[in-house]
Amino acid sequence: MAAFITAIVSGGSMYPLLHNGDQLLVVKDDTYAVGDVVMCRAAEGFVRTHRIVRIKKNNIWTKGDNVPHCDEVIQVEQIVGKVRLVIKAKTNQLIDLSRLKNQWRVVLYARFELWLIRLSNFFSKRETKHDVKQRLQSIYYKYVVNEFNYEK
């Protein structure tokens, strides 16, 4: 029987996948891979939920999808578990992350589109933060909800 915990998201570092108030089911696992969303104990004494971006021997680098830099290196022992299910706070939509085989590709697409948005904002200065947030939400639905046949 797998050990699991539940948690509620606080913060925007994993936007657009995770929002404030989303509920998570985190399951302890024996193996972790690049692209997995994991909950880990940080050196600062708090717990964070970020995506694994690099693994080398026992060293693991994590990063929030909405953050430009990696976190400090952690060890496998610091990982609490892998995020398996997300219940969206606003819609009660259930997302099974274990079914998202191409999560990493989704993040790359979203980051590329975000870069294009920022580039266009640099030249146009017309979009507000709210416009950018709405566009990121549509990117999320385009790549996660539509591509993986989840209901909105």
Backbone as CSV, one residue per row, in Angstrom:
resi,resn,N_x,N_y,N_z,CA_x,CA_y,CA_z,C_x,C_y,C_z
1,MET,0.836,-1.183,0.000,0.000,0.000,0.000,0.882,1.249,0.000
2,ALA,0.579,2.173,-0.877,1.382,3.383,-1.016,0.988,4.411,0.034
3,ALA,1.973,5.081,0.592,1.718,6.165,1.527,1.392,7.421,0.737
4,PHE,0.421,8.194,1.206,0.064,9.420,0.504,-0.283,10.512,1.494
5,ILE,-0.212,11.750,1.018,-0.664,12.904,1.789,-1.461,13.808,0.854
6,THR,-2.245,14.692,1.440,-2.948,15.708,0.659,-2.403,17.073,1.066
7,ALA,-2.460,18.000,0.135,-1.954,19.344,0.395,-2.761,20.343,-0.427
8,ILE,-2.698,21.602,-0.030,-3.359,22.681,-0.767,-2.283,23.636,-1.265
9,VAL,-2.368,24.001,-2.536,-1.379,24.873,-3.176,-1.472,26.287,-2.619
10,SER,-0.310,26.856,-2.352,-0.210,28.252,-1.939,0.958,28.863,-2.714
11,GLY,0.667,29.807,-3.583,1.722,30.439,-4.372,1.511,30.212,-5.857
12,GLY,2.288,30.921,-6.664,2.105,30.878,-8.112,3.275,30.315,-8.886
13,SER,4.205,29.640,-8.223,5.403,29.182,-8.919,5.139,28.071,-9.927
14,MET,4.017,27.369,-9.807,3.699,26.284,-10.748,2.563,26.673,-11.698
15,TYR,2.263,27.968,-11.785,1.244,28.451,-12.722,1.721,28.176,-14.144
16,PRO,0.937,27.752,-15.070,-0.516,27.642,-15.070,-1.051,26.278,-14.642
17,LEU,-0.201,25.301,-14.328,-0.695,23.985,-13.938,-1.391,24.024,-12.580
18,LEU,-0.753,24.664,-11.601,-1.304,24.723,-10.248,-1.600,26.155,-9.847
19,HIS,-2.754,26.352,-9.206,-3.174,27.670,-8.728,-3.390,27.621,-7.222
20,ASN,-3.439,28.785,-6.585,-3.764,28.854,-5.162,-5.074,28.123,-4.897
21,GLY,-5.076,27.293,-3.861,-6.289,26.591,-3.470,-6.478,25.228,-4.115
22,ASP,-5.717,24.910,-5.162,-5.821,23.580,-5.766,-5.423,22.537,-4.720
23,GLN,-6.085,21.395,-4.752,-5.772,20.306,-3.823,-4.910,19.269,-4.531
24,LEU,-3.932,18.735,-3.813,-2.996,17.771,-4.387,-3.057,16.450,-3.621
25,LEU,-2.931,15.362,-4.346,-2.701,14.060,-3.742,-1.265,13.692,-4.078
26,VAL,-0.434,13.549,-3.058,0.993,13.288,-3.220,1.280,11.877,-2.724
27,VAL,1.911,11.069,-3.576,2.171,9.666,-3.269,3.674,9.415,-3.233
28,LYS,4.133,8.746,-2.177,5.542,8.359,-2.079,5.838,7.340,-3.170
29,ASP,6.968,7.502,-3.855,7.325,6.626,-4.963,8.782,6.203,-4.819
30,ASP,9.143,5.129,-5.487,10.529,4.652,-5.451,11.392,5.271,-6.528
31,THR,10.769,5.710,-7.628,11.522,6.275,-8.744,10.963,7.638,-9.130
32,TYR,11.868,8.494,-9.536,11.493,9.835,-9.979,12.208,10.116,-11.289
33,ALA,11.557,10.901,-12.157,12.125,11.193,-13.471,11.986,12.680,-13.771
34,VAL,12.790,13.144,-14.718,12.669,14.524,-15.184,11.252,14.721,-15.710
35,GLY,10.621,15.816,-15.294,9.253,16.105,-15.689,8.236,15.811,-14.608
36,ASP,8.599,14.994,-13.615,7.674,14.698,-12.520,7.479,15.936,-11.659
37,VAL,6.245,16.152,-11.211,5.955,17.210,-10.252,6.024,16.557,-8.872
38,VAL,6.922,17.067,-8.027,7.154,16.458,-6.721,7.027,17.480,-5.603
39,MET,6.705,16.967,-4.426,6.722,17.778,-3.217,8.004,17.416,-2.486
40,CYS,8.758,18.438,-2.061,10.029,18.166,-1.388,10.250,19.133,-0.242
41,ARG,11.106,18.698,0.671,11.488,19.547,1.804,12.677,20.396,1.365
42,ALA,12.517,21.691,1.439,13.579,22.610,1.031,14.511,22.878,2.211
43,ALA,15.706,23.338,1.888,16.694,23.638,2.921,16.225,24.763,3.843
44,GLU,15.356,25.625,3.329,14.880,26.764,4.118,13.890,26.345,5.194
45,GLY,13.523,25.055,5.221,12.621,24.575,6.261,11.163,24.489,5.865
46,PHE,10.833,24.743,4.614,9.447,24.625,4.173,9.333,23.567,3.087
47,VAL,8.098,23.253,2.740,7.836,22.252,1.706,7.408,22.972,0.443
48,ARG,7.906,22.521,-0.702,7.511,23.139,-1.971,7.146,22.050,-2.969
49,THR,6.344,22.429,-3.944,5.944,21.517,-5.010,6.424,22.102,-6.323
50,HIS,7.417,21.450,-6.925,8.003,21.908,-8.183,8.264,20.717,-9.088
51,ARG,8.666,21.001,-10.302,8.934,19.970,-11.304,10.424,19.620,-11.326
52,ILE,10.729,18.338,-11.465,12.122,17.901,-11.595,12.602,18.264,-12.998
53,VAL,13.728,18.990,-13.061,14.274,19.394,-14.354,15.601,18.713,-14.678
54,ARG,16.248,18.127,-13.646,17.521,17.451,-13.892,17.799,16.471,-12.757
55,ILE,18.356,15.333,-13.125,18.778,14.341,-12.133,20.174,13.880,-12.499
56,LYS,21.074,13.914,-11.514,22.450,13.427,-11.736,22.880,12.710,-10.463
57,LYS,22.985,11.383,-10.580,23.274,10.511,-9.438,22.195,10.720,-8.381
58,ASN,22.586,11.174,-7.192,21.614,11.381,-6.107,21.152,12.836,-6.024
59,ASN,21.663,13.703,-6.899,21.304,15.123,-6.891,20.117,15.379,-7.822
60,ILE,19.171,16.168,-7.334,17.965,16.483,-8.104,17.768,17.992,-8.112
61,TRP,17.517,18.544,-9.300,17.219,19.959,-9.458,15.729,20.089,-9.747
62,THR,15.071,20.994,-9.037,13.656,21.254,-9.282,13.473,22.717,-9.660
63,LYS,12.324,22.995,-10.246,12.043,24.367,-10.705,10.538,24.524,-10.832
64,GLY,10.032,25.667,-10.453,8.629,25.983,-10.692,8.425,26.309,-12.161
65,ASP,7.276,25.923,-12.714,7.004,26.192,-14.133,6.957,27.688,-14.436
66,ASN,6.643,28.495,-13.431,6.482,29.928,-13.621,7.666,30.719,-13.041
67,VAL,8.789,30.041,-12.843,9.965,30.652,-12.235,11.140,30.509,-13.201
68,PRO,11.934,31.565,-13.396,13.016,31.490,-14.384,14.255,30.723,-13.939
69,HIS,14.394,30.425,-12.651,15.618,29.790,-12.158,15.320,28.488,-11.415
70,CYS,16.330,27.642,-11.312,16.202,26.383,-10.566,16.344,26.646,-9.065
71,ASP,15.764,25.730,-8.290,15.942,25.763,-6.837,17.312,25.186,-6.508
72,GLU,17.663,25.215,-5.211,18.920,24.586,-4.810,18.806,23.075,-5.014
73,VAL,19.934,22.433,-5.152,19.983,20.983,-5.367,19.446,20.277,-4.130
74,ILE,18.625,19.250,-4.363,18.112,18.435,-3.259,18.545,16.986,-3.457
75,GLN,18.373,16.207,-2.424,18.662,14.778,-2.467,17.342,14.017,-2.537
76,VAL,17.385,12.785,-2.998,16.186,11.953,-3.119,15.458,11.858,-1.777
77,GLU,16.203,11.811,-0.687,15.615,11.679,0.642,14.729,12.872,1.010
78,GLN,14.942,14.024,0.369,14.147,15.213,0.666,12.796,15.209,-0.049
79,ILE,12.590,14.297,-0.989,11.324,14.252,-1.718,10.271,13.567,-0.866
80,VAL,9.164,14.264,-0.659,8.035,13.731,0.098,7.259,12.755,-0.780
81,GLY,7.082,13.109,-2.064,6.374,12.238,-2.984,6.072,12.928,-4.295
82,LYS,5.442,12.169,-5.178,5.086,12.623,-6.519,3.620,13.065,-6.517
83,VAL,3.338,14.212,-7.145,1.951,14.667,-7.253,1.255,13.801,-8.288
84,ARG,0.195,13.102,-7.871,-0.538,12.205,-8.777,-1.837,12.825,-9.266
85,LEU,-2.565,13.469,-8.344,-3.870,14.045,-8.701,-3.931,15.497,-8.266
86,VAL,-4.616,16.297,-9.078,-4.861,17.698,-8.757,-6.359,17.937,-8.877
87,ILE,-6.949,18.552,-7.860,-8.348,18.983,-7.945,-8.316,20.499,-8.023
88,LYS,-8.739,21.026,-9.175,-8.697,22.467,-9.404,-9.672,23.172,-8.467
89,ALA,-9.208,24.236,-7.828,-10.001,24.940,-6.822,-11.260,25.572,-7.406
90,LYS,-11.154,26.185,-8.559,-12.292,26.934,-9.106,-13.312,26.043,-9.798
91,THR,-12.865,24.943,-10.405,-13.769,24.142,-11.230,-14.022,22.743,-10.690
92,ASN,-13.289,22.336,-9.649,-13.329,20.970,-9.124,-12.941,19.932,-10.178
93,GLN,-12.265,20.366,-11.224,-11.778,19.469,-12.273,-10.678,18.585,-11.687
94,LEU,-10.705,17.314,-12.024,-9.694,16.369,-11.568,-8.683,16.145,-12.682
95,ILE,-7.397,16.360,-12.369,-6.330,16.128,-13.342,-5.442,15.021,-12.789
96,ASP,-5.301,13.959,-13.544,-4.466,12.822,-13.171,-3.098,13.011,-13.821
97,LEU,-2.134,13.507,-13.048,-0.806,13.775,-13.607,-0.090,12.504,-14.029
98,SER,-0.461,11.369,-13.468,0.189,10.122,-13.873,-0.178,9.747,-15.311
99,ARG,-1.287,10.316,-15.842,-1.678,10.065,-17.237,-0.984,10.998,-18.209
100,LEU,-0.381,12.058,-17.707,0.276,13.029,-18.595,1.686,12.544,-18.909
101,LYS,1.809,11.729,-19.908,3.113,11.160,-20.264,4.046,12.210,-20.852
102,ASN,3.481,13.257,-21.440,4.296,14.277,-22.100,4.233,15.606,-21.353
103,GLN,4.240,15.538,-20.020,4.174,16.767,-19.221,5.285,17.746,-19.584
104,TRP,6.466,17.215,-19.774,7.619,18.068,-20.038,7.420,18.864,-21.317
105,ARG,6.838,18.213,-22.342,6.566,18.896,-23.600,5.552,20.026,-23.384
106,VAL,4.558,19.777,-22.549,3.551,20.796,-22.236,4.220,22.016,-21.630
107,VAL,5.132,21.800,-20.693,5.825,22.910,-20.046,6.672,23.674,-21.056
108,LEU,7.371,22.959,-21.926,8.189,23.640,-22.934,7.340,24.488,-23.862
109,TYR,6.190,23.950,-24.301,5.288,24.736,-25.150,4.818,25.993,-24.418
110,ALA,4.410,25.797,-23.179,3.898,26.942,-22.404,4.985,27.982,-22.184
111,ARG,6.212,27.545,-21.859,7.305,28.493,-21.646,7.654,29.235,-22.936
112,PHE,7.617,28.537,-24.079,7.887,29.171,-25.355,6.831,30.232,-25.653
113,GLU,5.557,29.892,-25.447,4.501,30.871,-25.698,4.603,32.044,-24.730
114,LEU,4.987,31.786,-23.478,5.177,32.865,-22.520,6.300,33.785,-22.983
115,TRP,7.379,33.208,-23.502,8.476,34.010,-24.022,7.993,34.884,-25.179
116,LEU,7.161,34.312,-26.058,6.614,35.101,-27.173,5.726,36.236,-26.665
117,ILE,4.938,35.955,-25.633,4.082,36.994,-25.048,4.943,38.128,-24.500
118,ARG,5.990,37.762,-23.749,6.860,38.796,-23.172,7.566,39.597,-24.258
119,LEU,7.983,38.917,-25.319,8.632,39.604,-26.433,7.664,40.578,-27.097
120,SER,6.438,40.125,-27.337,5.456,41.016,-27.963,5.114,42.180,-27.037
121,ASN,5.067,41.936,-25.714,4.805,43.015,-24.756,5.925,44.045,-24.756
122,PHE,7.139,43.577,-24.934,8.279,44.482,-24.962,8.130,45.480,-26.095
123,PHE,7.631,45.006,-27.245,7.494,45.888,-28.388,6.179,46.660,-28.400
124,SER,5.116,46.074,-27.874,3.812,46.736,-27.994,3.389,47.490,-26.740
125,LYS,3.744,46.981,-25.551,3.352,47.590,-24.270,1.834,47.719,-24.142
126,ARG,1.066,46.893,-24.871,-0.389,47.018,-24.845,-1.066,46.033,-23.903
127,GLU,-0.453,44.889,-23.656,-1.105,43.880,-22.818,-0.860,44.166,-21.338
128,THR,-1.917,44.028,-20.562,-1.796,44.184,-19.118,-1.447,42.837,-18.504
129,LYS,-1.149,42.829,-17.203,-0.874,41.568,-16.518,-2.083,40.644,-16.595
130,HIS,-3.270,41.220,-16.521,-4.497,40.415,-16.608,-4.592,39.737,-17.975
131,ASP,-4.249,40.467,-19.043,-4.265,39.881,-20.393,-3.291,38.715,-20.496
132,VAL,-2.106,38.888,-19.933,-1.101,37.832,-19.979,-1.587,36.619,-19.193
133,LYS,-2.203,36.861,-18.023,-2.727,35.764,-17.205,-3.807,34.997,-17.968
134,GLN,-4.689,35.720,-18.661,-5.740,35.075,-19.447,-5.133,34.247,-20.582
135,ARG,-4.084,34.779,-21.205,-3.435,34.050,-22.290,-2.753,32.785,-21.778
136,LEU,-2.125,32.858,-20.607,-1.511,31.681,-20.021,-2.556,30.619,-19.697
137,GLN,-3.719,31.065,-19.224,-4.795,30.122,-18.929,-5.240,29.423,-20.213
138,SER,-5.338,30.166,-21.312,-5.739,29.544,-22.580,-4.666,28.580,-23.083
139,ILE,-3.382,28.905,-22.840,-2.298,27.992,-23.206,-2.435,26.696,-22.417
140,TYR,-2.719,26.829,-21.126,-2.896,25.655,-20.279,-4.000,24.759,-20.837
141,TYR,-5.141,25.351,-21.165,-6.246,24.553,-21.699,-5.903,23.977,-23.069
142,LYS,-5.158,24.743,-23.861,-4.780,24.275,-25.194,-3.900,23.034,-25.121
143,TYR,-2.906,23.053,-24.250,-1.937,21.967,-24.209,-2.269,20.858,-23.223
144,VAL,-2.941,21.171,-22.125,-3.237,20.141,-21.131,-4.647,19.612,-21.303
145,VAL,-5.637,20.481,-21.219,-7.022,20.042,-21.260,-7.375,19.445,-22.615
146,ASN,-7.081,20.148,-23.695,-7.457,19.655,-25.023,-6.596,18.476,-25.478
147,GLU,-5.287,18.591,-25.330,-4.405,17.543,-25.826,-4.587,16.217,-25.086
148,PHE,-4.897,16.291,-23.796,-5.016,15.077,-23.008,-6.472,14.740,-22.692
149,ASN,-7.405,15.356,-23.425,-8.830,15.052,-23.334,-9.422,15.210,-21.945
150,TYR,-8.985,16.232,-21.208,-9.601,16.519,-19.923,-10.734,17.492,-20.139
151,GLU,-11.738,17.409,-19.302,-12.867,18.337,-19.379,-12.475,19.649,-18.726
152,LYS,-13.010,20.753,-19.243,-12.757,22.069,-18.630,-13.561,22.185,-17.352
